[in-house]
């Protein structure tokens, strides 16, 4: 005598659940492996760790980490925050870390195209890859605020994070943080 129809259906469902369970385990293993492989770059991991923790009371998001190299984390790698193609912070002056909120940063690509970004309350600006793909070298043709404008006199060679070059303190290796100085008309 053969198996009843109900028993056959039960065994089929059991087999499907077993296969689905194995598939879920495989997917979880693949994700865990990809995550582990993605975080195996000790140089990158050390650079991110050197940034330190978040500022207390400022959640991760558009207002966090002013003056830090945005693309170090926002590089689009698996598991990282959303990718950015160009990002930075504009401060109100060379001797202050007060933000230059509402400043308009104008970038000119090597191909002559121009794009603008406006700084937020933290002085941060950013552009996403779907809206802007830099054509290096890129020039900061102006940072404008309140009718005054300043210019950066050197180009951006390939690092879309302002803080990739502009770090504090100023010295032989860096001009210091990006700032808006209407008095001089120049930003480092």
Buried (B, 14 or more C-beta within 10 A) or exposed (E): EEEEEEEEEEEEEEEEEEEEEEEEEEEEEEEEEEEEEEBEEEEBEEEBEEEEEEEEEEEEEEBBBBBBBBBBBBBEEEEBBEBBBBBBBBBBBBEEBEBBBBBBBBBBBEEEEEBBBEBBEBBBBBBBBEEBEBEEEBBBBBBBBEEBBBEBEEEBEEBBBBBBBBBEEEEEEBBBBBBBBBEEEEBB
